Each structure stands twice: as structure tokens, then as C-alpha cells.
Amino acid sequence: MKRFASHYLLIPDVGFMKQQVVEINDEGIAQGIFPLTEEIESVEWMPGVIVLLSARQYNLSGTDCTDYTVFSYFKPCNPCLINSLNEHLHEMEKRGEALLPYLFYPFDFISMQPVDGTRHRLLR
């Protein structure tokens, strides 16, 4: 298991959550989400935004990160929903729609949009 944290976590159709940790298994699939309340030894800090996308969502969006429709609106997410989000991760995986973590950096935190030069990569 690996753990990554960033300024924001985005789950499309759910919204943005500030300073969350994403736990991934050896296959790179998101297994859990929890708040980053303090510095934790086993968590790797990544500047920018971590976006959880299924392979289908990633393929629909193409490779130009400025075309991602997941950034079309800013929607904050209630942090109290984390337990239901973890259940959502497991349900998605059961349906064959496992969510994979992509890091977007640099990122404009005022407009909550990628900027010119934003790159994205799959976190492993």
C-alpha cells in the first residue's frame, strides 16, 4: 500500500476535498480516503490536485489535461462523507470501474482549474 496526499482531492460528480490522503494498493487502485490531519510518516505529499478517475473517464477526457470536463465546476465536498466515499470506491471496483489517482500540477487553486503547462501523471 502507498499513500499520497495533496492540496485537494477531486472525485468527479462528488467534488473537491481539501488535504485528503488517498491510499492505493499494489495495482495502483484507490482503496481508501482519509483526512490529512497531521504529518504522517508513510504519506507522500504531492503538490497540486489528485483526481480519482476510472479508466473510462480518463479515456473519454483524452490526454490534454485542459480539456478535462471534471474541472468544469468547483464543487466543495462535505468531509463528513468520507465513509460513504470509501464504500463508493469499493463499489466502483466491484463493477470493474476502479478509480485510479492522477496528479495534476501546477494547478490554479483560485479558479480550481488546470493552468497552461499543467501536467498530469498516474500515481504509483
MMTF fields as JSON, N, C-alpha, C and O atoms, coordinates in Angstrom:
{
  "mmtfVersion": "1.0.0",
  "mmtfProducer": "UNKNOWN",
  "numBonds": 495,
  "numAtoms": 496,
  "numGroups": 124,
  "numChains": 1,
  "numModels": 1,
  "chainsPerModel": [1],
  "groupsPerChain": [124],
  "chainIdList": ["A"],
  "bondAtomList": [4, 2, 8, 6, 12, 10, 16, 14, 20, 18, 24, 22, 28, 26, 32, 30, 36, 34, 40, 38, 44, 42, 48, 46, 52, 50, 56, 54, 60, 58, 64, 62, 68, 66, 72, 70, 76, 74, 80, 78, 84, 82, 88, 86, 92, 90, 96, 94, 100, 98, 104, 102, 108, 106, 112, 110, 116, 114, 120, 118, 124, 122, 128, 126, 132, 130, 136, 134, 140, 138, 144, 142, 148, 146, 152, 150, 156, 154, 160, 158, 164, 162, 168, 166, 172, 170, 176, 174, 180, 178, 184, 182, 188, 186, 192, 190, 196, 194, 200, 198, 204, 202, 208, 206, 212, 210, 216, 214, 220, 218, 224, 222, 228, 226, 232, 230, 236, 234, 240, 238, 244, 242, 248, 246, 252, 250, 256, 254, 260, 258, 264, 262, 268, 266, 272, 270, 276, 274, 280, 278, 284, 282, 288, 286, 292, 290, 296, 294, 300, 298, 304, 302, 308, 306, 312, 310, 316, 314, 320, 318, 324, 322, 328, 326, 332, 330, 336, 334, 340, 338, 344, 342, 348, 346, 352, 350, 356, 354, 360, 358, 364, 362, 368, 366, 372, 370, 376, 374, 380, 378, 384, 382, 388, 386, 392, 390, 396, 394, 400, 398, 404, 402, 408, 406, 412, 410, 416, 414, 420, 418, 424, 422, 428, 426, 432, 430, 436, 434, 440, 438, 444, 442, 448, 446, 452, 450, 456, 454, 460, 458, 464, 462, 468, 466, 472, 470, 476, 474, 480, 478, 484, 482, 488, 486, 492, 490],
  "bondOrderList": [1, 1, 1, 1, 1, 1, 1, 1, 1, 1, 1, 1, 1, 1, 1, 1, 1, 1, 1, 1, 1, 1, 1, 1, 1, 1, 1, 1, 1, 1, 1, 1, 1, 1, 1, 1, 1, 1, 1, 1, 1, 1, 1, 1, 1, 1, 1, 1, 1, 1, 1, 1, 1, 1, 1, 1, 1, 1, 1, 1, 1, 1, 1, 1, 1, 1, 1, 1, 1, 1, 1, 1, 1, 1, 1, 1, 1, 1, 1, 1, 1, 1, 1, 1, 1, 1, 1, 1, 1, 1, 1, 1, 1, 1, 1, 1, 1, 1, 1, 1, 1, 1, 1, 1, 1, 1, 1, 1, 1, 1, 1, 1, 1, 1, 1, 1, 1, 1, 1, 1, 1, 1, 1],
  "groupList": [{"groupName": "MET", "atomNameList": ["N", "CA", "C", "O"], "elementList": ["N", "C", "C", "O"], "formalChargeList": [0, 0, 0, 0], "bondAtomList": [1, 0, 2, 1, 3, 2], "bondOrderList": [1, 1, 2], "singleLetterCode": "M", "chemCompType": "L-PEPTIDE LINKING"}, {"groupName": "LYS", "atomNameList": ["N", "CA", "C", "O"], "elementList": ["N", "C", "C", "O"], "formalChargeList": [0, 0, 0, 0], "bondAtomList": [1, 0, 2, 1, 3, 2], "bondOrderList": [1, 1, 2], "singleLetterCode": "K", "chemCompType": "L-PEPTIDE LINKING"}, {"groupName": "ARG", "atomNameList": ["N", "CA", "C", "O"], "elementList": ["N", "C", "C", "O"], "formalChargeList": [0, 0, 0, 0], "bondAtomList": [1, 0, 2, 1, 3, 2], "bondOrderList": [1, 1, 2], "singleLetterCode": "R", "chemCompType": "L-PEPTIDE LINKING"}, {"groupName": "PHE", "atomNameList": ["N", "CA", "C", "O"], "elementList": ["N", "C", "C", "O"], "formalChargeList": [0, 0, 0, 0], "bondAtomList": [1, 0, 2, 1, 3, 2], "bondOrderList": [1, 1, 2], "singleLetterCode": "F", "chemCompType": "L-PEPTIDE LINKING"}, {"groupName": "ALA", "atomNameList": ["N", "CA", "C", "O"], "elementList": ["N", "C", "C", "O"], "formalChargeList": [0, 0, 0, 0], "bondAtomList": [1, 0, 2, 1, 3, 2], "bondOrderList": [1, 1, 2], "singleLetterCode": "A", "chemCompType": "L-PEPTIDE LINKING"}, {"groupName": "SER", "atomNameList": ["N", "CA", "C", "O"], "elementList": ["N", "C", "C", "O"], "formalChargeList": [0, 0, 0, 0], "bondAtomList": [1, 0, 2, 1, 3, 2], "bondOrderList": [1, 1, 2], "singleLetterCode": "S", "chemCompType": "L-PEPTIDE LINKING"}, {"groupName": "HIS", "atomNameList": ["N", "CA", "C", "O"], "elementList": ["N", "C", "C", "O"], "formalChargeList": [0, 0, 0, 0], "bondAtomList": [1, 0, 2, 1, 3, 2], "bondOrderList": [1, 1, 2], "singleLetterCode": "H", "chemCompType": "L-PEPTIDE LINKING"}, {"groupName": "TYR", "atomNameList": ["N", "CA", "C", "O"], "elementList": ["N", "C", "C", "O"], "formalChargeList": [0, 0, 0, 0], "bondAtomList": [1, 0, 2, 1, 3, 2], "bondOrderList": [1, 1, 2], "singleLetterCode": "Y", "chemCompType": "L-PEPTIDE LINKING"}, {"groupName": "LEU", "atomNameList": ["N", "CA", "C", "O"], "elementList": ["N", "C", "C", "O"], "formalChargeList": [0, 0, 0, 0], "bondAtomList": [1, 0, 2, 1, 3, 2], "bondOrderList": [1, 1, 2], "singleLetterCode": "L", "chemCompType": "L-PEPTIDE LINKING"}, {"groupName": "ILE", "atomNameList": ["N", "CA", "C", "O"], "elementList": ["N", "C", "C", "O"], "formalChargeList": [0, 0, 0, 0], "bondAtomList": [1, 0, 2, 1, 3, 2], "bondOrderList": [1, 1, 2], "singleLetterCode": "I", "chemCompType": "L-PEPTIDE LINKING"}, {"groupName": "PRO", "atomNameList": ["N", "CA", "C", "O"], "elementList": ["N", "C", "C", "O"], "formalChargeList": [0, 0, 0, 0], "bondAtomList": [1, 0, 2, 1, 3, 2], "bondOrderList": [1, 1, 2], "singleLetterCode": "P", "chemCompType": "L-PEPTIDE LINKING"}, {"groupName": "ASP", "atomNameList": ["N", "CA", "C", "O"], "elementList": ["N", "C", "C", "O"], "formalChargeList": [0, 0, 0, 0], "bondAtomList": [1, 0, 2, 1, 3, 2], "bondOrderList": [1, 1, 2], "singleLetterCode": "D", "chemCompType": "L-PEPTIDE LINKING"}, {"groupName": "VAL", "atomNameList": ["N", "CA", "C", "O"], "elementList": ["N", "C", "C", "O"], "formalChargeList": [0, 0, 0, 0], "bondAtomList": [1, 0, 2, 1, 3, 2], "bondOrderList": [1, 1, 2], "singleLetterCode": "V", "chemCompType": "L-PEPTIDE LINKING"}, {"groupName": "GLY", "atomNameList": ["N", "CA", "C", "O"], "elementList": ["N", "C", "C", "O"], "formalChargeList": [0, 0, 0, 0], "bondAtomList": [1, 0, 2, 1, 3, 2], "bondOrderList": [1, 1, 2], "singleLetterCode": "G", "chemCompType": "PEPTIDE LINKING"}, {"groupName": "GLN", "atomNameList": ["N", "CA", "C", "O"], "elementList": ["N", "C", "C", "O"], "formalChargeList": [0, 0, 0, 0], "bondAtomList": [1, 0, 2, 1, 3, 2], "bondOrderList": [1, 1, 2], "singleLetterCode": "Q", "chemCompType": "L-PEPTIDE LINKING"}, {"groupName": "GLU", "atomNameList": ["N", "CA", "C", "O"], "elementList": ["N", "C", "C", "O"], "formalChargeList": [0, 0, 0, 0], "bondAtomList": [1, 0, 2, 1, 3, 2], "bondOrderList": [1, 1, 2], "singleLetterCode": "E", "chemCompType": "L-PEPTIDE LINKING"}, {"groupName": "ASN", "atomNameList": ["N", "CA", "C", "O"], "elementList": ["N", "C", "C", "O"], "formalChargeList": [0, 0, 0, 0], "bondAtomList": [1, 0, 2, 1, 3, 2], "bondOrderList": [1, 1, 2], "singleLetterCode": "N", "chemCompType": "L-PEPTIDE LINKING"}, {"groupName": "THR", "atomNameList": ["N", "CA", "C", "O"], "elementList": ["N", "C", "C", "O"], "formalChargeList": [0, 0, 0, 0], "bondAtomList": [1, 0, 2, 1, 3, 2], "bondOrderList": [1, 1, 2], "singleLetterCode": "T", "chemCompType": "L-PEPTIDE LINKING"}, {"groupName": "TRP", "atomNameList": ["N", "CA", "C", "O"], "elementList": ["N", "C", "C", "O"], "formalChargeList": [0, 0, 0, 0], "bondAtomList": [1, 0, 2, 1, 3, 2], "bondOrderList": [1, 1, 2], "singleLetterCode": "W", "chemCompType": "L-PEPTIDE LINKING"}, {"groupName": "CYS", "atomNameList": ["N", "CA", "C", "O"], "elementList": ["N", "C", "C", "O"], "formalChargeList": [0, 0, 0, 0], "bondAtomList": [1, 0, 2, 1, 3, 2], "bondOrderList": [1, 1, 2], "singleLetterCode": "C", "chemCompType": "L-PEPTIDE LINKING"}],
  "groupTypeList": [0, 1, 2, 3, 4, 5, 6, 7, 8, 8, 9, 10, 11, 12, 13, 3, 0, 1, 14, 14, 12, 12, 15, 9, 16, 11, 15, 13, 9, 4, 14, 13, 9, 3, 10, 8, 17, 15, 15, 9, 15, 5, 12, 15, 18, 0, 10, 13, 12, 9, 12, 8, 8, 5, 4, 2, 14, 7, 16, 8, 5, 13, 17, 11, 19, 17, 11, 7, 17, 12, 3, 5, 7, 3, 1, 10, 19, 16, 10, 19, 8, 9, 16, 5, 8, 16, 15, 6, 8, 6, 15, 0, 15, 1, 2, 13, 15, 4, 8, 8, 10, 7, 8, 3, 7, 10, 3, 11, 3, 9, 5, 0, 14, 10, 12, 11, 13, 17, 2, 6, 2, 8, 8, 2],
  "groupIdList": [1, 2, 3, 4, 5, 6, 7, 8, 9, 10, 11, 12, 13, 14, 15, 16, 17, 18, 19, 20, 21, 22, 23, 24, 25, 26, 27, 28, 29, 30, 31, 32, 33, 34, 35, 36, 37, 38, 39, 40, 41, 42, 43, 44, 45, 46, 47, 48, 49, 50, 51, 52, 53, 54, 55, 56, 57, 58, 59, 60, 61, 62, 63, 64, 65, 66, 67, 68, 69, 70, 71, 72, 73, 74, 75, 76, 77, 78, 79, 80, 81, 82, 83, 84, 85, 86, 87, 88, 89, 90, 91, 92, 93, 94, 95, 96, 97, 98, 99, 100, 101, 102, 103, 104, 105, 106, 107, 108, 109, 110, 111, 112, 113, 114, 115, 116, 117, 118, 119, 120, 121, 122, 123, 124],
  "secStructList": [7, 3, 3, 3, 3, 3, 3, 3, 3, 3, 3, 6, 6, 6, 3, 3, 3, 3, 1, 3, 3, 3, 3, 3, 7, 6, 6, 1, 7, 3, 3, 3, 3, 3, 3, 7, 7, 1, 7, 7, 6, 6, 3, 3, 3, 3, 3, 3, 3, 3, 3, 3, 3, 3, 2, 2, 2, 2, 2, 2, 2, 7, 1, 7, 4, 4, 4, 7, 4, 4, 4, 1, 1, 7, 7, 5, 7, 7, 4, 4, 4, 2, 2, 2, 2, 2, 2, 2, 2, 2, 2, 2, 2, 2, 6, 6, 7, 7, 3, 3, 3, 3, 3, 3, 3, 3, 3, 3, 6, 6, 6, 6, 3, 3, 3, 3, 3, 3, 3, 3, 3, 3, 7, 7],
  "xCoordList": [0.834, 0.0, 0.875, 1.899, 0.436, 1.075, 0.016, -1.177, 0.48, -0.435, 0.106, 1.284, -0.796, -0.448, -1.435, -2.619, -0.933, -1.786, -1.465, -0.362, -2.437, -2.227, -3.083, -3.845, -2.93, -3.727, -5.217, -5.978, -5.625, -7.025, -7.127, -6.232, -8.25, -8.632, -9.93, -10.844, -10.02, -11.248, -11.753, -11.02, -13.016, -13.711, -14.833, -15.74, -14.787, -15.82, -17.217, -17.417, -18.158, -19.551, -19.719, -20.843, -18.617, -18.694, -18.202, -18.905, -16.996, -16.471, -15.046, -14.383, -14.592, -13.247, -13.259, -14.21, -12.196, -11.981, -10.562, -9.628, -10.409, -9.108, -8.281, -8.791, -7.0, -5.991, -6.483, -6.736, -6.605, -7.006, -5.88, -5.04, -5.867, -4.908, -5.636, -6.742, -5.007, -5.535, -4.614, -3.402, -5.203, -4.443, -4.655, -5.792, -3.552, -3.667, -3.017, -2.07, -3.561, -2.992, -1.841, -1.449, -1.301, -0.145, -0.457, 0.454, -1.742, -2.141, -2.388, -2.671, -2.283, -2.483, -3.921, -4.247, -4.794, -6.219, -6.479, -5.978, -7.269, -7.614, -8.427, -9.449, -7.965, -8.617, -9.261, -10.175, -8.792, -9.329, -8.968, -8.013, -9.763, -9.564, -9.71, -10.619, -8.813, -8.967, -8.318, -7.442, -8.744, -8.218, -6.76, -6.321, -6.032, -4.653, -4.72, -4.803, -4.684, -4.817, -3.474, -3.366, -2.448, -1.102, -0.115, -0.494, 1.143, 2.158, 2.291, 2.496, 2.171, 2.234, 3.425, 3.617, 4.214, 5.458, 5.254, 6.073, 4.207, 4.024, 3.255, 2.87, 3.025, 2.265, 3.202, 3.968, 3.129, 3.951, 3.142, 2.063, 3.669, 2.986, 3.229, 4.367, 2.148, 2.222, 1.566, 0.391, 2.282, 1.659, 0.654, 0.854, -0.413, -1.41, -2.696, -3.109, -3.335, -4.622, -4.518, -3.989, -5.026, -5.167, -6.605, -7.546, -6.764, -8.09, -8.25, -7.386, -9.355, -9.639, -10.525, -11.674, -9.982, -10.695, -10.702, -9.729, -11.808, -11.827, -11.113, -10.906, -10.739, -10.083, -11.002, -10.533, -12.306, -13.276, -13.301, -13.294, -13.33, -13.335, -12.056, -12.091, -10.933, -9.656, -9.628, -9.18, -10.098, -10.109, -11.059, -10.771, -12.192, -13.138, -12.567, -12.899, -11.707, -11.162, -10.0, -9.665, -9.387, -8.235, -6.979, -6.962, -5.929, -4.655, -4.319, -3.334, -5.103, -4.851, -5.583, -6.808, -4.85, -5.49, -6.316, -7.112, -6.165, -7.002, -8.399, -9.291, -8.607, -9.922, -10.75, -11.861, -10.247, -10.966, -12.232, -12.173, -13.366, -14.634, -14.833, -15.721, -14.022, -14.173, -13.847, -14.237, -13.143, -12.802, -13.781, -13.523, -14.898, -15.796, -16.548, -17.098, -16.58, -17.231, -16.529, -15.968, -16.575, -15.98, -17.092, -18.051, -16.958, -17.976, -17.279, -16.707, -17.318, -16.708, -17.521, -18.741, -16.837, -17.472, -17.436, -16.452, -18.477, -18.549, -17.596, -17.758, -16.599, -15.646, -16.301, -15.701, -17.515, -18.21, -18.623, -19.035, -18.514, -18.92, -17.833, -18.015, -16.719, -15.574, -15.931, -15.498, -16.7, -17.07, -17.861, -17.619, -18.805, -19.578, -18.704, -18.947, -17.694, -16.781, -15.943, -15.684, -15.516, -14.763, -15.627, -15.142, -16.903, -17.826, -17.985, -18.05, -18.048, -18.161, -16.947, -17.102, -15.744, -14.532, -14.637, -14.297, -15.106, -15.205, -16.294, -16.12, -17.408, -18.473, -18.004, -18.291, -17.284, -16.757, -15.811, -15.847, -14.971, -14.024, -14.76, -14.372, -15.819, -16.609, -17.252, -17.382, -17.655, -18.287, -17.265, -17.638, -15.993, -14.956, -14.58, -13.915, -14.995, -14.703, -13.795, -14.083, -12.712, -11.801, -11.271, -11.016, -11.11, -10.627, -9.119, -8.574, -8.462, -7.009, -6.644, -7.31, -5.602, -5.229, -4.288, -3.223, -4.695, -3.872, -3.527, -4.396, -2.264, -1.816, -1.79, -1.234, -2.391, -2.371, -1.574, -1.916, -0.497, 0.363, 1.101, 1.53, 1.274, 0.703, -0.8, -1.349, -1.446, -2.9, -3.27, -2.655, -4.279, -4.741, -5.791, -6.914, -5.423, -6.331, -7.388, -8.313, -7.273, -8.3, -9.468, -10.622, -9.16, -10.222, -10.531, -11.515, -9.688, -9.805, -9.811, -10.633, -8.867, -8.714, -7.244, -6.369, -6.96, -5.579, -5.122, -5.946, -3.829, -3.264, -2.447, -2.21, -2.013, -1.1, 0.125, 0.718, 0.49, 1.644, 1.313, 2.211, 0.021, -0.345, -0.06, -0.435, 0.597, 0.883, 0.109, -0.239, -0.147, -0.808, -0.075, 0.487, -0.096, 0.538, -0.172, -0.721, -0.138, -0.718, 0.201, 1.407, -0.37, 0.418, 0.535, -0.46, 1.744, 2.007, 2.842, 3.175],
  "yCoordList": [-1.187, 0.0, 1.246, 1.319, 2.221, 3.535, 4.562, 4.358, 5.671, 6.752, 8.063, 8.384, 8.821, 10.124, 11.159, 10.872, 12.361, 13.475, 14.667, 14.779, 15.557, 16.769, 17.896, 17.71, 19.079, 20.228, 19.904, 20.201, 19.286, 18.926, 17.547, 17.098, 16.883, 15.634, 15.908, 16.52, 15.46, 15.623, 14.259, 13.456, 14.012, 12.845, 13.404, 14.056, 13.16, 13.697, 13.309, 12.21, 14.196, 14.034, 14.054, 13.962, 14.171, 14.277, 15.649, 16.37, 16.017, 17.337, 17.31, 16.274, 18.495, 18.689, 18.531, 18.936, 17.942, 17.877, 18.348, 17.977, 19.16, 19.738, 18.785, 18.176, 18.666, 17.906, 16.526, 16.272, 15.659, 14.28, 13.336, 13.669, 12.17, 11.118, 10.06, 9.644, 9.63, 8.543, 7.349, 7.443, 6.239, 5.004, 4.132, 3.874, 3.675, 2.835, 1.479, 1.359, 0.455, -0.885, -1.078, -0.14, -2.287, -2.564, -2.44, -2.258, -2.538, -2.367, -0.905, -0.591, -0.008, 1.418, 1.866, 2.983, 1.02, 1.334, 1.978, 1.513, 3.055, 3.743, 2.814, 2.273, 2.633, 1.734, 2.466, 1.941, 3.673, 4.395, 5.862, 6.279, 6.635, 8.082, 8.436, 7.953, 9.282, 9.79, 11.166, 11.487, 11.991, 13.354, 13.377, 12.538, 14.342, 14.58, 15.592, 16.797, 15.105, 15.989, 16.364, 17.349, 15.577, 15.857, 15.179, 14.348, 15.541, 14.909, 13.443, 13.128, 12.56, 11.124, 10.567, 10.887, 9.743, 9.229, 8.485, 8.625, 7.716, 6.866, 7.538, 6.866, 8.85, 9.567, 10.457, 11.242, 10.321, 11.146, 12.366, 12.227, 13.566, 14.807, 15.116, 15.095, 15.404, 15.75, 17.12, 17.273, 18.116, 19.425, 19.341, 18.594, 20.101, 20.107, 19.436, 19.524, 18.757, 18.109, 16.649, 16.331, 15.769, 14.361, 14.173, 14.527, 13.61, 13.346, 11.841, 11.164, 11.312, 9.886, 9.677, 10.119, 9.0, 8.746, 7.259, 6.553, 6.79, 5.424, 5.436, 6.5, 4.273, 4.195, 4.757, 5.409, 4.514, 5.034, 6.561, 7.194, 7.158, 8.621, 9.207, 10.234, 8.565, 9.053, 8.982, 9.924, 7.883, 7.726, 8.708, 9.19, 9.015, 9.982, 11.389, 12.205, 11.674, 13.017, 13.293, 14.452, 12.254, 12.449, 12.703, 12.514, 13.133, 13.31, 14.768, 15.047, 15.711, 17.131, 17.53, 17.651, 17.736, 17.939, 19.219, 19.366, 20.14, 21.342, 21.057, 21.893, 19.894, 19.53, 18.707, 18.297, 18.46, 17.623, 18.327, 19.432, 17.688, 18.27, 18.158, 18.81, 17.339, 17.221, 18.527, 18.72, 19.424, 20.715, 21.812, 22.989, 21.449, 22.455, 23.245, 24.305, 22.758, 23.5, 23.191, 22.111, 24.158, 23.953, 23.56, 24.306, 22.396, 21.901, 21.351, 20.263, 22.084, 21.532, 20.344, 20.296, 19.408, 18.195, 18.213, 18.654, 17.747, 17.677, 16.591, 15.426, 16.947, 15.946, 14.842, 13.787, 15.07, 14.047, 12.852, 11.819, 12.988, 11.912, 10.875, 9.986, 10.956, 10.093, 8.615, 7.822, 8.219, 6.802, 6.34, 5.251, 7.157, 6.763, 6.792, 6.023, 7.66, 7.681, 6.416, 5.889, 5.924, 4.676, 3.513, 2.627, 3.511, 2.49, 2.629, 1.633, 3.875, 4.144, 3.59, 3.016, 3.752, 3.215, 1.707, 1.176, 1.019, -0.438, -0.883, -1.872, -0.163, -0.493, -0.298, -1.122, 0.789, 1.045, -0.075, -0.526, -0.52, -1.591, -2.893, -3.623, -3.192, -4.405, -4.382, -5.42, -3.188, -3.047, -2.983, -2.851, -3.073, -3.0, -1.582, -1.367, -0.618, 0.798, 1.328, 2.366, 0.631, 1.055, 2.458, 2.817, 3.239, 4.613, 4.661, 4.1, 5.344, 5.479, 6.923, 7.839, 7.152, 8.518, 9.171, 8.637, 10.325, 11.121, 12.431, 13.077, 12.82, 14.084, 15.146, 14.924, 16.301, 17.457, 18.557, 19.005, 18.989, 20.025, 20.726, 20.046, 22.038, 23.009, 23.165, 22.717, 23.806, 23.931, 25.274, 25.703, 25.95, 27.243, 26.996, 26.593, 27.24, 26.97, 28.058, 27.883, 29.164, 30.209, 29.848, 29.862, 29.525, 29.154, 27.661, 27.216, 26.881, 25.42, 24.811, 23.955, 25.281, 24.826, 24.544, 25.146, 23.637, 23.48, 24.772, 25.548, 25.004, 26.192, 25.753, 24.562, 26.743, 26.411, 25.74, 26.257, 24.622, 23.904, 22.86, 22.175, 22.722, 21.678, 20.316, 20.026, 19.509, 18.135, 17.186, 17.528, 16.01, 15.002, 13.681, 13.36, 12.927, 11.611, 10.689, 11.114, 9.424, 8.402, 8.178, 7.994, 8.195, 7.948, 6.45, 5.726, 5.996, 4.56, 4.408, 3.288],
  "zCoordList": [0.0, 0.0, 0.0, 0.68, -0.786, -0.781, -0.433, -0.659, 0.121, 0.484, -0.053, 0.102, -0.699, -1.253, -0.726, -0.55, -0.479, -0.069, -0.95, -1.484, -1.098, -1.894, -1.324, -0.375, -1.938, -1.506, -1.584, -0.662, -2.706, -2.912, -3.536, -4.252, -3.246, -3.89, -4.631, -4.077, -5.88, -6.658, -7.079, -7.655, -6.782, -7.313, -8.181, -7.664, -9.503, -10.389, -9.9, -9.381, -10.065, -9.637, -8.119, -7.623, -7.375, -5.919, -5.494, -4.785, -5.923, -5.623, -5.108, -5.091, -4.685, -4.153, -2.634, -1.965, -2.104, -0.665, -0.394, -1.105, 0.627, 0.941, 1.8, 2.741, 1.462, 2.205, 2.643, 3.821, 1.661, 1.902, 1.511, 0.674, 2.115, 1.793, 0.977, 1.325, -0.109, -0.93, -0.737, -0.927, -0.363, -0.173, -1.404, -1.799, -2.013, -3.205, -2.942, -2.165, -3.621, -3.474, -4.455, -5.149, -4.511, -5.365, -6.852, -7.66, -7.225, -8.625, -8.981, -10.137, -8.003, -8.242, -8.132, -8.533, -7.596, -7.471, -6.111, -5.088, -6.113, -4.868, -3.978, -4.4, -2.738, -1.787, -0.621, 0.013, -0.335, 0.801, 0.764, 0.109, 1.492, 1.602, 3.071, 3.746, 3.565, 4.92, 5.005, 4.202, 5.979, 6.086, 6.534, 7.321, 6.022, 6.449, 7.588, 7.351, 8.804, 9.966, 10.565, 11.296, 10.252, 10.733, 9.793, 8.968, 9.927, 9.095, 9.504, 10.676, 8.521, 8.77, 8.001, 6.828, 8.655, 8.084, 6.764, 5.856, 6.638, 5.462, 4.322, 3.365, 4.409, 3.382, 2.578, 3.136, 1.261, 0.37, -0.069, -0.645, 0.205, -0.162, -1.629, -2.097, -2.358, -3.769, -3.949, -3.616, -4.463, -4.674, -5.819, -6.777, -5.713, -6.781, -6.359, -5.203, -7.321, -7.109, -7.522, -8.586, -6.673, -7.047, -7.503, -6.793, -8.699, -9.262, -9.383, -9.942, -8.858, -8.989, -10.208, -10.238, -11.211, -12.46, -12.763, -12.496, -13.325, -13.843, -15.189, -15.773, -15.679, -16.988, -18.064, -18.997, -17.946, -18.921, -18.894, -19.949, -17.705, -17.601, -18.174, -18.851, -17.908, -18.417, -19.937, -20.589, -20.509, -21.967, -22.636, -23.732, -21.998, -22.558, -22.549, -23.409, -21.578, -21.427, -22.364, -22.608, -22.889, -23.759, -22.95, -21.734, -23.63, -22.938, -22.674, -21.991, -23.193, -22.948, -21.677, -21.682, -20.59, -19.291, -19.224, -18.296, -20.151, -20.121, -20.66, -20.515, -21.278, -21.799, -20.819, -21.155, -19.639, -18.691, -18.223, -17.683, -18.43, -18.006, -16.505, -15.955, -15.821, -14.371, -13.668, -12.516, -14.337, -13.744, -14.156, -13.905, -14.783, -15.342, -14.275, -14.571, -13.067, -11.99, -10.678, -10.488, -9.786, -8.462, -7.515, -7.317, -6.94, -6.027, -4.785, -4.835, -3.676, -2.464, -1.959, -2.116, -1.364, -0.859, 0.659, 1.254, 1.272, 2.724, 3.227, 2.864, 4.059, 4.557, 5.381, 5.582, 5.857, 6.642, 5.783, 6.312, 4.474, 3.567, 3.333, 2.501, 4.031, 3.729, 3.848, 3.012, 4.852, 4.969, 3.759, 3.239, 3.306, 2.126, 0.873, -0.058, 0.828, -0.319, -0.37, -1.452, 0.779, 0.808, 0.33, -0.373, 0.708, 0.204, -1.306, -2.025, -1.781, -3.218, -3.967, -5.045, -3.415, -4.043, -4.216, -5.273, -3.185, -3.244, -4.223, -4.935, -4.261, -5.216, -6.657, -7.525, -6.907, -8.253, -8.673, -9.818, -7.754, -8.07, -8.372, -9.284, -7.618, -7.865, -9.248, -9.897, -9.698, -11.018, -12.145, -13.31, -11.814, -12.841, -13.222, -14.235, -12.427, -12.674, -11.572, -10.975, -11.301, -10.241, -10.526, -11.675, -9.469, -9.609, -9.418, -8.468, -10.341, -10.331, -10.009, -10.491, -9.207, -8.823, -9.838, -10.145, -10.349, -11.261, -10.566, -9.979, -10.631, -10.054, -11.141, -12.217, -10.863, -11.763, -11.082, -9.988, -11.753, -11.186, -12.317, -13.249, -12.295, -11.358, -11.576, -12.583, -10.616, -10.617, -10.011, -9.035, -10.584, -10.078, -8.994, -9.295, -7.732, -6.626, -6.443, -5.649, -7.152, -7.075, -7.984, -7.558, -9.243, -10.18, -10.145, -10.735, -9.45, -9.385, -10.784, -11.111, -11.595, -12.975, -13.262, -12.64, -14.197, -14.662, -15.324, -15.809, -15.348, -15.986, -17.192, -17.396, -18.002, -19.093, -18.486, -17.54, -19.016, -18.5, -17.451, -16.961, -17.088, -16.134, -16.742, -17.878, -15.973, -16.399, -15.491, -14.361, -15.999, -15.181, -15.316, -16.364, -14.233, -14.264, -13.288, -12.272, -13.634, -12.783, -11.586, -11.748, -10.389, -9.182, -8.956, -8.994, -8.724, -8.472, -7.238, -6.852]
}
